[in-house]
């Protein structure tokens, strides 16, 4: 079945540690995204990528980093510079261009808690 | 500031009734709008999208877009308890890839 796999589902981090969230898709989508969701809030865009080896900052990129070495993979690193990282992180993908360009398919999410 | 505004609710309707969810947006440059449903603790799933003025129907769901008044709505006919979820409205600004602005969502509760 085609879809997006995020891991881990739950992650606990001590202050000062970097953590990496995995996102893999087999939908053959060119574009991939990372969103953050806080309780009672909408989704906010962290980073997105339309093509391998290229990515753009979203609205809240500070304290995060990404890479896009393969079309299928778009890992997100939450660095120690992110002051309030506790949140629900969602990876998504879509085609590029056309009416479906912003039709996002989401992974199941990763819930990060800072201890 | 490009924003998408939604009433956070909760909106409570009896089973079988029509649920009406509304969304307003601040930028006339928005071209298309998306409604996602999110169950508690789960990821959002697309219900439908609309980019032309008027109505778009898909089963029990109807999306309505009024660009002059800058609002989007989602009607759910014959509401079921399984429709109880948070509904997120999102707008695409300027047609650029990845520029979806999400509202905070409206929580819908359908009572049996």
Contacts between the chains, C-beta under 8 A, distances in Angstrom:
chain1	res1	chain2	res2	distance
A	31	B	97	6.0
A	31	B	98	6.7
A	33	B	98	6.1
A	35	B	102	8.0
A	40	B	8	7.0
A	40	B	104	6.5
A	41	B	104	5.6
A	42	B	4	7.4
A	42	B	88	6.4
A	42	B	90	8.0
A	42	B	102	3.6
A	42	B	103	5.3
A	42	B	104	4.6
A	42	B	105	6.2
A	43	B	44	7.4
A	43	B	88	7.1
A	43	B	90	7.7
A	43	B	100	7.9
A	43	B	102	4.3
A	44	B	102	7.5
A	45	B	98	6.7
A	45	B	99	7.9
A	45	B	100	7.2
A	48	B	97	7.3
A	48	B	98	3.8
A	50	B	97	5.6
A	50	B	98	7.3
A	56	B	98	6.9
A	58	B	98	7.2
A	90	B	43	5.6
A	90	B	44	7.4
A	94	B	97	7.9
A	96	B	97	6.1
A	97	B	97	7.7
A	99	B	32	7.8
A	99	B	51	7.3
A	101	B	95	8.0
A	101	B	97	5.6
A	102	B	32	6.6
A	102	B	34	6.7
A	102	B	49	7.7
A	102	B	90	7.9
A	102	B	92	4.9
A	102	B	97	7.2
A	102	B	98	7.7
A	102	B	99	7.9
A	102	B	100	5.5
A	103	B	34	7.3
A	103	B	46	6.1
A	103	B	49	6.4
A	104	B	34	7.9
A	104	B	36	8.0
A	104	B	44	7.8
A	104	B	46	7.0
A	104	B	100	7.2
A	105	B	46	7.7
A	106	B	43	4.0
A	106	B	44	5.4
A	106	B	45	7.1
A	107	B	43	6.3
A	108	B	42	7.3
A	108	B	43	5.5
A	109	B	42	7.5
A	109	B	43	4.9
